[in-house]
Amino acid sequence: MPALDVFLQQKLQLLQARHARRSPPVAEPQEGAAILKEGKKLISFASNDYLGLSRHPQVMKAAADAALHYGAGAGASRLVSGNHPLYSQLEQRLAAHKQTEAACVFGSGYLANIGVIPALMGSGDLILMDKLAHACMLDGARLSGANLMRFAHNNLDHLHMLLEANRTQHHHCLIATESIFSMDGDRAPLHEIVALAGRYDAWLLIDSAHDLYQPAVIRHPSSVIQLGTVSKALGAYGGYVAGSRVLIDYLKTTARSLIFSTALPPAVIAGALAALDVLAAEPERADTPLAHARRFAASLGLDEPAGGIVPLVLGENERALAAATYLEQCGFWVPAIRPPTVPAGTARLRFAFSAQHQAQQVDTLLDALHTGGWV
């Protein structure tokens, strides 16, 4: 066996021993919240398609029509010839929703973060990031070369202490957090963080990827950079940043993950636009996953979730994997979430609720958890 393969095989064996080896499942979407996995129909509580728009007839038709009209792919980066007409339409709609002057669509939420943060921050600057912020935000901070410090999750006192001790020693300062955290389902204290940012002349980056796409609950000053995704609640694909016109103009010239990536296919952009049309006509769609999540959490004695995510922390990897296997046998798809996605010792089941779920499905899931002794 070649030396590289020997080295990698040893690495895989170590991952296997820690119950940390992963293998992506093949899951074919079905009607409602169901998937077909290895020939077995399961009710999925794992999808980030919170509003059930990825298979909405209006969204699928718009995507299909755009593919027939514009072609399957964009063919180039946006700054060359891939900036097809649908891009400007989507960016205008996203900016209007976020109540900002402009927006810029990236190839994914990950690409948005690793493009935006290094474009704004560099050597001699300071980034203060929530300890549980998503990996793409952490990677963006590391790429920037700025001094990175982490504050305890949603801990305003710790953030204040770091600002007080370090702000004057750095040229620019960026505070980075999520609105709703992807693995814990709780919300950041944004009003208080905005106030701290203003007090210490800091910029604020908020990643709202896991929000249910409801109207903004806080009016942000121009020093706030809002990131989001069309890959989750909007049921399509891609990420975006919204903010002032000058911010967006600057990022379109400097964000490397935008400049050097092929543009998104027209079908994807058209699907996102159609999803926004559906939400404009049915704003109540966001109420359903939130109601399911809160009823589920209350039944288990867990903290009230801010959105459609409810974690059930089980501890070690083996226990989380066993619980996931049990639920699959009961007809549910809820894969175990393990480090490094979450901190060591906090492996969990992460339940994601959708507008596609029925109340009876939630009740049956609760019965299975109680019967199996997982709660």
N, C-alpha and C positions, 0 to 999 in steps of 0.2 A: 504494500500500500504506500502511495506517495507520502512524503513527510508532512505535507500540509493536511492531507486527509487523516493521518494518524493524530496530529495535533487537534484537529476539529472533533474527531471521534472521542478523544479524551474529554474535551470540553462538553460534548453532548452527554457523556456518561455522568459527569459531575452535575449537570443540570437535572438529569433524570433522577439522580440520588436525592436531590433537594426538592423533588416534585415540582421543578420549575421549567421543564421542557414543554414546548408548545407545538401544536400542530393545528393549523387553521382548518376548521370543519367546512364541509361543503353543505351549505344551507340554501335551499331554493325557496324563495318567497311564495306563499300561497295566499288565499283569500284571508282577509282580516289580519289577525296577529299571528297566523300560523306559518310555519316553515316545514319543508320536507328535508329531513336529514337522514341520509343513508336509508332512504325508503320509508322512514317513519315520520308520521305527521306529529309535530309538537307545537304547543303554544309558546311563542317566544316572549320572554320578558327581558330580552337582551338588546333589542334594537334601539338606536338613537333616533329612529323615525317617529319622534314623539307625537306628531300630529297626523300620522298616517297618510302623508301626502305622496310618498314615493310611488304608490300604485294607484293614485287618484286618476280616474279616466281623463280628466281635463289636463292634468300634468303630463301624463303619458302621451296624449295626442299632440300636445304642443311640442314635446321633445321629438316625436316621430316626424311631424311636419317640418321642423327645423332641419332635421337630418336630411330629409328629402330635398329641401330647398338649398341648403348651404353646403351639404356634404357631411361626412362622418367626423372629420377632424378639422381643426383650425389651420394646420399646415405650417405654422411658424409661431414665434413668440409675438406678444402683443405689439412690441415696438418695431417689428419688421412688417409682417402682413397679416398677422393672426387676430387683429383687433376688429372682429366682425361687428356689424351694426347693433347686435343684441346686447353687447357689453355696456354701451352707454345707457341703454334703457334700464338695465338691471342696476347699474350704479346710481342712477337718479332715483330709482325706487328705494334702494337701500338707504341712501342719504336722507330721503324724506321720512322713512320709518325711524331712523335714528336721530332725526331733527338736527342734522348737521349740514354743512354747506356742500359736501362732496363725499364720495366713497370710491374705493378702488378694489376690484375683485382680483383675488389671487387664485392659484391653482388648487389650494387647499388651506385649511386653517393652520396647518403646520408650516406651510410655505409662507403664510402671512406673518407668523410670529418670527420665523428665522430671517425674514426679509426686513420687517419693520424695525425690530429692536436694534440690529447692527447698523441700520441706516441712520438711526437717531443718536446712538450712544457709542462711545469709544474710550480710548485710554484717557484716564484722568476724570472720568465720569463715575457716577455711583448708581447702581441698580439695587433697589430694595424689593425683594420678591417674597410673596407668601410661601411658606414652607410646602404647602400642598398644591402650588400652581402646577399646571400641566407641563409635561416634559418638553413640549415644543417651546414654551416660554423660557424654560431653563436653558435649552440649547441655543436659543436666540441670544440670551444674555451672555453665554459663554463665547459665542462667536463674536460678540461685539468688542471684547477686550476690556470692557468696563469692570470696575470693582464690584463684585456681586456679593450681597449679604442677604440672608434669609431671615424673615421675621416669623415668629410662631404663628400658627394658623389663626387668622382672624383676630390676632392679639394687637389691639390698638396701642396698649401701653408699651409693648416691645417695639412696635413700629416707631412710636414717638421717641423712645429712648435712642434708637438707631439714628433717627434724623437729627436729634439733638447732639449726638456725639460725633457724627460724621459728615453732616451736610456741608459745613463751611470748608471742609478740606477737599471738596470736589467741585468741578466746574458745573456740570449739569447733573440732575438727579431724576431718576425715573422710578416710580412705585408701580409694581406690576402685580395684578391679582386677577381672579376670575369673579364673575358676578354670581354664578352658581357653580360649585365645584363638582367636577365630573365623577369623582368616586365617593364623595360624601353627601352630596345633594344639598348642602347648606349654602347660604348666601353670605357674601361679604358685606360688612357694614360700610357701604359705599358712601353714604352721606358724610360719615365721620372721616373716611379716608380722603375724600375730596377736600374737606376742611383742613386736614393736616397737610395735604399737598400744597394748598394755597398758602398756608402759614410758612412753609419752608421753601417756597419757590421751587417746587418739584412738579414734574409732569406725572400724569397718571395713565397707565395702560390697563384697560379692562377687557378681558376676554369673556364674551358672553355666549360662547359656543353652545352651552347646555341650557340656555334660557328657552322658554316655550314660545318665543317670538311674540311676546306681548309688548304693548307700547312702553316706552321708557318710563320708569318711576322717578327718575331724577333728571333734572336739567343740568347738563354738563357744561362747564366752561371750555373755552377753546384749547386749554392746556390738557384736556382729556382726550386720549386716543382710544377709540372703541373698535375692538376686533370682534368678529363674529364668523359664523359659518353658514353656508347654505346646504351643508351636508347632513344636517340633523333635522331640526324642526321643519325646514323647507323641503326636505325629502330629495334634494338633488345632490350637487357636489360643488366644492369650492369654498374658499374663505374670503373675507373682505376686511377692510379697515375703513372706518368712517371718521371724519373730522373736518377741520377747516380746509378751505380750498387750497391754501398755500401748502398745508401738510400733504395733501393728496398729490399736488403737482410735484412736490419734492420727492415723494416716494416713487412716483412713476419714472423718475429719472435716476434714482439711486438704489432702490431695493433690488438686490441681486437675484433673489428668488422669483421676482417678477420679470426682470429683464432677460434672464437666461433660461426661462421655462417656456415651453410651448403653451400657447393659449388653450383654454378649455374648449371642448367641442361645442358648436352652436346648440346641439340638442340639450346639453346640460344647462346652458344659460336660459334657453327657452323654457325648459322645465321649471327652473327657479322662478321665472317671471309668471308662469301660470300658477305656481304655488302661492305667490303673493296675491294673485287675483282671487284664488279660493279663500285665502285668509281674510281678504277685504270683505268678501261676501259672507264669510262664516267666522267671525272673530271669536265665537264661543267654542271653537274647536280646542282651544288651549285650556278650557275649563275641565275637560274630561280627564286627561292624564293627571292633572293636579288633584282632582277629586279622588281618582283611583289611588294615587300614591299616598295621600293623606289618610284615607280610610284604611289602607293596608298597614301603614306605619302605626296608626292608633291601635289597630287590632293586635299588633305585636309589642305594644308599649315602647315604641321607638320615638325619637324626636320627630317633630313635624317637619316634613321636607319643604323646601322652597320651590321645588319644581317636580319633575317626573321621576326623580332618582331616589331610591331608598336602599341604603346598604345594610346588609346583615353581616356584621363582623364576626368571624368564627375563629380567628387566631392563626393556627398553623396551616400550611398548604394542604397537608393530607386531609384535614377535616373539611376544608372548603371543597376540595375535589370530591370527597365522599358525598357531601351534600348535593353537589351538582349532579353526580351520577344518580343519586336517589331521585332527584326531581325529574331527571330525564326518564327514568323508569316509570314515573308517574305521569309523563306526558308533557313536561315543561322543559324549555330550553333556557337555562340560567347558568352560563359557564362561570367557573370559579375565577375570581380576580386575585392574582398573586403578585408578590414583589417581582420586578421593580416597579410595577404599575402602582402599587400601594406600599407603605412602609412594612418592613419585616415584622412578622408577628401579627399582622392585621389582614391576612387573607380573608376574603369575603365573597358572599353572593351579592351582586349588584343588580337590583331589580329596576328595570326601566319601563315605565308605564306609557301607554300610547292611547290616542283617541280611538284606536282600533280594538282595544280590549273591551270585553263585556264584563259587567259586574259579577256574573256567575263564574267567569274564568278566574277572577281575583279571589272569589270565595273558595273555589276548588283548590287554588294554590295555597291559600291560608290553611285549609284543612290538611293538605299534604305536609306542610311544614310542621304543624302540630302533631300529626300522626307519626311522623318520622322522628320526633323528638329533637328537632333542630332549633326550636324556640321554647 
